[in-house]
Amino acid sequence: MSEAVLLSYEKSVPGRYSEVIPRLDSPSWQLPQKWRRQKPPALPELSEIDVDRHYTELAHRAYGVNCGFYPLGSCTMKYNPAINEAAAALPGFVGAHPLAPAHAVQGCRAVMEELSADLCQITGMDAFNLQPAAGAHGELLGMLCVKAYHESRGDSGRVRMLVPDSAHGTNPASAAMAGFTVVNVPSRADGCVDLDALEALMGNDVAGMMMTNPNTLGLFEKDICKISRMVHASGGLMYYDGANLNAILGEARPGDMGFDVTHVNLHKTFSTPHGGGGPGSGPVGVKQLLAPFLPVVTSAGETGKLQMKAFHGNFGILVRALTYLRALGGDHLRAVSEHAVLNANYLMKRLKEVGFTPAKDVACMHEFVLTLEEIHDRYGVSALDVAKALIDYGIHPPTMYFPMIVHEALMFEPTETETRETLDHVADILARVMEDLKANPEAMHTAPHTAVIGRPYEVKAARTPVLRWKPET
Amino acid sequence: MSQYVPHTEAETRAMLAELGLQSTDALFSDVPDSVRLHAPVAIAPGMSQMETVQAMQKLAEQNTSYRLTLRGAGCYDHFIPPLVKLITSKEEFVTAYTPYQAEMSQGILQSIFEYQTMICELTGMDVSNAGVYDGATAAAESAVMCRERKRSVTLVSACAHPDTIAVMRTYCYGTGDELRIIPEKNGRTDAEAFRAMLGDDVAGVYIQQPNFYGMLEDVDVLFADAKAAGVKCILGANPMTLAVLPSGAEVGADIMCGDVQPFGLPMAFGGPSAGYMATTAAMQRKLPGRIVGQTTDAQGRRAFVLTLQAREQHIRREKASSNICSNEAHCALTASVYATYLGRHGLQAVADQCLSKAHAFAEQLCAIPGVSLRHEGAFFHEFVTNLPVAAEKVQAALEAEGVLSGLPLAGGMLWCVTEKAGDAQLAHVAELVKEACAK
């Protein structure tokens, strides 16, 4: 297994071929010379068994939720149910053309309508659009809706978007792409938004505020209703980053907290798989006042002012999310958030017992952040070292160095689908890592020692980029 | 206890007790009572997995299933080899996250590196990113790459896909940049009008090849004019056509982009797929999104990592080149598996079949009185015909026989033929069109 896997291009043998599509010996139609390619693309030439085994080898060098614990904070790596995949693979869905006549795609329409209606109920919003392909894509749409709303009222001076310093990096990036000037809102010592600082930032140039609640420290912003009132009083709108919705599913709704617009991550809260980095889906929900600005896609392909991508969105992901909601039902939504929060608090307590320090020593929501600052000062072992050491014990490391307001941060989100035995096992592993780092801090700097590679030289990768394979000649 | 939550009631109670809590309610003590829900959310009650699958099946069956699809317009019905589905269903590929931890994710990272190599080979460009949301957003992100301080206007051909233009317009609305439409002339970009639009405020131009009407554009000529005016050139292309059509490098593109859906991804009502983006070495640090690079570890072993991250949102926040973080990795993987399996000869075979069948079918259609090609010139596997009757009439006649016709356009139809269409099937469809046009 630790043998390097050659690239498919390096395995290529001239002339190997599988007869998948019949070859034309003499094409009955030739393009005029000016549209004929000079240099054909040098794609691999492999037999079927070469291809099958190549990707099996690559799969063995990957790690998914199916392999084991995957506590990436803010990513909600919950189990991806098998029936979601079965539903998305139904021939009626995979064979649907996006521009087929409306009567021929009533099933697709029904999926989208039912999912929109359910998401409205879950978030307390009035209307949903399912087009955005990811959370950040949804953020951009939400920001553009806010911009269009203010413009429609002739309120053109609202150029500033307030973003807490604990926010996900996508928040300020999305606000900037929508043309807003990003204003950082500082956090208090307890990790929540500093209301005095916020008050000082208010004014008639504020377009709105982006928040995630619970925030990235895993703490519920208790003052949320007050914050919403402050922003609304100054004429701004409230944006809810739905990355952490799993914490309050069935318990509370952004719409009831004063948020005007939200995105949800179907690939986090609603169990659709992450695919190694997508495809996800980031539907956007709004209160009535913003509904006129959402994209509208009709069967003829005519669209409203805003359009985020071609066609209707990542439909295959929408099917998976609806399947999840149908199996779960309104009666069991709450069990999700309850056990997500229970598991996080349970693991945090166990890790405290073995000597780790939470960034904020209070009860958390669905995730918590450790600070390894003290360990770093005392033993010279960093959060990165501990994360890499976990790989040697066969579990995926948590999110590192985020949120940025915590030094030497490790952010754990166990999710509700992990058993107590798994959490106990993980706590035992971290206890051993704690012993290791005290006994031999030097060895921690070179972990992992049992993975297929050691720590890669990242600086070298960025300084002299090698971004594709080339033949050696 | 409930769907997907493994805890028994006894375990939940025991875990709560360890935390010194009486009930799960106490876990939410920080949530103000005024926003707590006191009744279940009003969505349908849960079902067993069997009932759920059956319910979803019922929805899927509400869609019409066609024996043959002759509609493209940005979403294409190609044969998907079973091996592609088998490989991409491996759970390690499906359930992994973005490969942040390189030591545990070499398989995912290598698959992306191979994808980037494939895109570079197809486009002839130096550098590819790991993928973006789709072809339309790839075009919008490409337009951003071209902008400089004094050049911010983007030109887009009216012959590009309408959704691509709409998405570019949406992204421009965000940044406050201007999008100008180059008019169409005889189904192709109006070259004369284009030359007149090449001002010194223009940053980039986007041309789609083949264009929305299926026609081949004289991109080399258009791009030569653009370059002379200091304007960056973006070529949008269906990757399937790149087995036979000139690469971006061969026609002088600075950026190439498009949608990989034709490479092994089902139509699935238009998503998910992935957008590809490739550019020159000179512009590589302007490329948005994830990029995988090759390096080594301390023992000198080859290693793959996410690289050039200084461009990205999690480092740069509001100064990032884009807010994008997902790369549609699983769709990019699917495209890469498809192209690796078919290989250079297989891809050539698909392209040849599309070309030949489309031209043969066009000939059969044009033999029907009142039916003719709308535009003069070369095309790949899509073309527009005029029709002597309403397009909806032809659509209905074909649907009755289980065929999804071309896309109705004003007074005509945009057809698409792929390798899946049998010669006998196409002959039969031509007969049906003839009957519909005669009545």
Interface residues (C-beta under 8 A of the other chain):
Chain A: A4 V5 L7 S8 Y9 S12 R16 Y17 S18 V20 I21 P22 R23 L24 P27 S28 W29 L31 P32 K34 W35 R36 R37 Q38 K39 P40 P41 A42 L43 P44 E45 L46 E48 V51 D52 H54 Y55 T56 E57 L58 A59 H60 R61 A62 Y63 G64 V65 N66 C67 Y70 L72 C75 M77 K78 Y79 N80 P81 I83 E85 A86 A87 A88 L90 P91 G92 F93 V94 G95 A96 H97 P98 L99 A100 P101 H103 A104 V105 Q106 G107 C108 A110 V111 A117 D118 Q121 I122 A133 A134 G135 A136 H137 E139 L140 M143 L144 K147 G169 T170 P172 A173 S174 A175 A176 M177 A178 G179 V182 L219 F220 K222 I224 C225 I248 G250 E251 A252 R253 D256 M257 S271 P273 H274 G275 G276 G277 G278 P279 G280 S281 G301 T303 K305 L306 Q307 M308 K309 A310 F311 H312 G313 N314 F315 G316 I317 V319 L322 T323 L325 R326 A327 L328 G329 G330 D331 H332 L333 R334 A335 V336 E338 H339 V341 L342 N343 N345 Y346 K349 A363 M365 A387 K388 I391 H396 P397 T399 M400 F402 E416 T417 E418 T419 R420 T446 P448 A451 V452 I453 G454 R455 P456 Y457 E458 K460 A461 A462 P465 V466 L467 R468 W469
Chain B: M1 S2 Q3 Y4 V5 P6 H7 E11 T12 A14 M15 L16 E18 L19 T24 L27 F28 S29 D30 V31 P32 S34 V35 R36 L37 P40 V41 A42 I43 A44 P45 G46 M47 S48 Q49 T52 V53 A55 M56 Q57 L59 A60 E61 Q62 N63 T64 S65 Y66 T69 R71 A73 G74 C75 D77 F79 P81 L83 L86 I87 S89 K90 E91 E92 F93 V94 T95 A96 Y97 T98 P99 Y100 Q101 A102 E103 M104 S105 Q106 G107 I108 Q110 S111 F113 E114 Q116 T117 M118 C120 E121 L122 G124 D126 V127 S128 A130 G131 Y133 D134 G135 A136 T137 H161 P162 D163 T164 A166 V167 R169 T170 Y171 Y173 G174 T175 G176 L216 D218 D220 L242 A243 V244 L245 P246 S247 E250 D259 P266 M267 A268 F269 G270 G271 P272 S273 A274 Q284 R290 I291 V292 G293 Q294 T295 T296 D297 A298 Q299 R301 R302 A303 F304 V305 T307 L308 Q309 A310 E312 Q313 H314 I315 R316 R317 E318 K319 A320 S322 N323 I324 C325 S326 N327 E328 A329 H330 C331 L333 V337 A339 T340 Y341 L342 G343 R344 H345 G346 L347 Q348 A349 V350 D352 Q353 L355 S356 H359 A360 A378 F380 Q395 E399 L404 L407 E419
